[in-house]
Amino acid sequence: MRSEKELLLEAYDSRTVEENNFGWRYLLMTLLILGIVLMVLFPKIYLRSQIYYKSRDIATLTREYRVLKEENAVLKTKVEAIRFKHQVIDTMFDE
């Protein structure tokens, strides 16, 4: 009959063999899962960054548009003032 020591060693050996079962298949499956996760997340990250940069560009263009609109209003006021001045001068010299 076997001794208790041999039985314990066999049980221990069978356990360690089962626990150290990390082979090429495990590595391949891990890399495959990691690749799938990256393929799913990469477009999302890319799209978010592109949306962020586009929104920054839109904000810059909107700010410039508002400034140009204000400058246009100021220039229109100056043109009206010059036209009025010339009309007044023209009427003074026409008489």
Buried (B, 14 or more C-beta within 10 A) or exposed (E): EEEEEEEEEEEEEEEEEEEEEEEEEEEEEEEEEEEEEEEEEEEEEEEEEEEEEEEEEEEEEEEEEEEEEEEEEEEEEEEEEEEEEEEEEEEEEEE
